[in-house]
Amino acid sequence: MENIDINSLISDLALILVLGAIATVIFKMLKQPVVLGYIVAGFLASPHFALLPSVAVEANIEFWAQIGIIVLLFSLGLEFSFKKLIDVGGSAILTALIIVLGMMSLGFVVGKYLGYGLVNSIFLGGMISMSSTTIILKALTDLNMRQRRFVPMTFAVLIVEDLFAVVMMVILSSIALNNSVKGGEMLGSILKLSFFLIMWFTVGIFMIPTVFKRFRLYISDEQMLIIAMGLCFAMVLFSINSGFSAALGAFVMGSILAGTSEAERIERLITPVKDLFGAVFFISVGMMVNPTVMSQHWSVIALLAVVVIVGMIVFGTFGMLATGQPLKLAMESGFSLTQIGEFSFIIATLGTSLGVLDQSVYPIIVAVSVLTTFTTPFFIKQAEPCYNSIYKVLPKSWTRLLNGYSKDANESESSETSRLWKSIVSRNILRLVIYSVVIIALTVLCRTYLMPVIMQLLNGGSWARLASVASTLVIVGPFIASIIIPSIKRAEYDQLGQERGSVSYVPIVVLFIINLVLSTVFIAIILDGVYQSAAAMIAAVLLVLATLVIFTLMPSPLRKRINNIEKRFISNINERENRRTGHENNLVSDLHLAYMRVGQDCPFIGDTLRDLDLRTHYGVNLVSIQRGSKRYPVPSAEMRIFPGDVLGVIGTEEQIQRMLPLVEAQKETGEAAIPNVRLLHFAIADNASIIGKKLENAGLREDYGALLIAVQRGENNYISPTPDLVFKLGDILWIVGNAKQLAPLKKK
C-alpha cells in the first residue's frame, strides 16, 4: 500500500475549502447558485490558473470527490422513496422517459456530427439528458414561483429523472467496458440490475424499518448518523462486489431509508456531511475546466447549449402534453428544464474514470452547464409570454383538441372503477415481482449452499437428491403458495359489483392463470437441477395443484402468518406516512396515534400547551413530545412547542388530517435567505405611524420585523422598553431590524 502524504492531503483540502468558502460567499452576494461558486473555486485551485497556488496531488481531491459522489447520491435517495414514485404516478414517468430518450437521441446525433466515437456520443447524450434539481429549485425560489401550478409536476419529473440517471450509469458502465453496444449484454445488464434492485429493496424495506422501530428509544443523533453512513457504505461495498457502481449502492440505501419514519432525522444529520463532500466534488469538477480547451471549442459549447435549451423545451413540453397536461402548464414545465447540472458531472466523471471519455468533453460539459445555469431564470420567465404568443396564432381547433385531450385524460384517471382496477392490478404485479425475486434468490442460495451439503451428508444417490429438493421446496414453498392466488379483498369485489352492476372476473382469471404458470415454472426449475426436464415439469404441475388445494384448506393460523408477513412489508413501505397520520396505529374505535414533526412555520411555536388547549380547539390529545433524543411522555401544561419537536397525538382520522398541515407548516424556500438585520439608531420621522402609540400597539415586530432595544430622550436619557411606553416626536430609537423595512419610521 502506498504511503499517504498527510501534509499534502491536508494542504490540498485546506486550499480548496478556503477558496470554495470565498467563492460561494461572493456568488451568494451576486444571487447566483453556489454550485457555480464551487466550480470557480476549483478552477482557481487547478494548474490552469497560475496566479494562485494549485493543489499538490490531484489524486487527493479525486479521493474526496468520490466520497462526495457517494454522499450526494445517498442524499438524493433520501429524497426519493418508493412512496414518492408511486405518488407521482405514470404521468411523471412517461414525461421523464420522453425527455431522457429524446435528449439522449439528440445528443448522440450531435456527438456523431461533431466527430465523436460511438461511446463518446452515447455518453454525451446521457450528460445532456438530465436537468438539475438543485439549479431549478434555486431559480424558482429566487423568482418566487414555488407555488405555481406547474412546479409539483416538474419536481415529480425530476424525481423520476434521478432514478433514470442511476440506471443509466449502470448501462453506460456496461457500454464503456465493452466499448460497444450489444443488445444481448445490455438486456442482461438491465435484468441483472432489476433483480438486484428488487432484492435489495425487499430485504432492506422488510428489515431496516423493523429494527428502527424496535430500538428507536436507544438511538441518539450521533448513533443514527453512524448507522446511516454505515448502511450507506455497506450497500456501496455490496453494490461494487455485485458488479455495479458505488453511486448505485448509495442511492439504493438512501431510497430504502427514505421510507422509514427516521428519514427526516437522517436527512438533517446527513446535511453537513453532504454539504462538505458535495462541495469537494463540485470543486473537483471546476478543476477540470481548461480555458485553452474551452476557447478552442467555443462553437461546440454554444451548439450544445442551444441543443440543451431547445431540446429540453421541446421534449419537456411534448412529454407533458402526452400525459394530458394543458398547453400552458406543459410549456412552463418545459421552459424550466433548460439546463444540465450535477448528474452531468457525475456521468462525465464516470466516463473519465473508465478511460472512455475524450479529455475535451469534460470541460465542454462544465462550460455548457455554467452557461445554461445562467440562462435558466430567463427562460422560466419567458414561458408565459411564449405561451401567450403561441395561443394567439394557434388555430382554435388545435386549442380545443389539446384542452379536450387534457380534460379526457384527467377524467379517465378519475373514474372510480378504473382507479380500483388499477389498484388491484398494480398490487398483484408488485406482489408477483417481489415474490418472484425472493423465490429466485432463495433457489440460487439453496442450490449453491444447501443442496451440496445435503448431497454430501447423505452420500449422494436418489434419496439425497430427493431430500435436497424437498428442503428447497420447504423453504421456497410459502412464497410460491402466496403468489398462486391473486390478492383481491372482499370489499373490492363488493365495490366493483356496485360500480358495474356485476363483477367482471376476466382480469382476476387472467391474473390467476399468470400466477399459476409462473409458480409451475419456479417449481420446475428447482426440480430440473435434479430430475429430467419432462419429469420435472409433470411433477411441478402436480405440486402446484397440490399447493393450491393445501392453501385453500390451510389452517387459518398458518395462512394468517403468511398474510402478516406481507402486511408487515406493506406497512414498512408506508411507515413514514403511517407514522405521520397514525393510519396503522389504531388504538380503540376510530382513535389513532400519530407522530407529526413541528415545522418552522407552525403557528403553535413558542406557545405553552395550556395556552394551545388542543383538546378544546382540535379535539385531539397530546400524549408525548420527542425533542432530539429526549422524550417527554404526558408533557406538562407549561411545556412549550419548538420547531423539530415530534408530537405524539391521539385523535380521529379526520382530526389528525385537519391538524397535520398546521403542525408541519414549512415554506419550502430552498436555501435560507440571510436578512440584512443589524443594530440601527435614528430619530423618529415627524409623520411616523407609531407616534403617540404605546409599544404594545405600535406593531414594530409584526409590521416592521424589528426588536426595540431602547428609546433615547435627550442626550443621555435611555429608556428601557415596556409595553406601556408611548413614542414621542424627537425620540431616537435604538432598534434591531432591516434598514429598508424601517425606512418609513426614519427621519430624513
Buried (B, 14 or more C-beta within 10 A) or exposed (E): EEEEEEEBBEBBBEBBBEBBEBBBEBBBEEEBBBBBBBBBBBBBBBEBBEEEEBBBBBEBBBBBBBBBBBBBBBBBBBBBBBBBBEEBBEBBBBBBBBBBBBBBBBBBBBBBEBEBEBBBBBBBBBBBBBBBBBBBBBBBBBBEBBEBEBBEBBBBBBBBBBBBBBBBBBBBBBBBEEEEEEEEBBEEBBEBBEBBBBBBBBBBBBEBBBEBBEEEEEBEEEEBBEBBBEBBBEBBEBBEEBBBBBBBBBBBBBBBBBBBBBBBBBBEBBEEBBEBBBBBBBBBBBBBBBEEBBEEBEEBBEBBBBBBBEBBBBBBBBBBBBBBBBBBBBBBBBBBBBBBBBBBBBBBBBBBBBEBBBEBBBBBBBBBBBBBBBBBBEBBEBBBEBBEEBEEEEEEEEEEEBEEBBEEBEEEBEEEEEEBBBEBBEBBEBBBBBBBBBBBBBBEEBBEEBBEEBBEEBEEEEEBBBBBBEBBBEBBBBBBBBBBBBBBEEEBBEBBEEBEEEBEEEBBEEBBEBBBEBBBBBBBBBBBBBBEEEEBBBBBBEBBEEBBEEBEEBEEEEBEEBEEEBEBBBBBBBBBBBBBBBBBBEEEEEBBBBBBBBBEEBEBBEEBBEEBEBEEEBBBBBEBBBBEEEBEEEBEEEBBBEEBBBBBBBBBBEBBEBBBEBBBBEEEEBEEEEEEBEEBEBBBBEEBEBBEBEBEEBEBEEEBBBEBBBBBEEEEEEEEBEEEBBBEEEBBBBBBBBEEBBEEBBEE
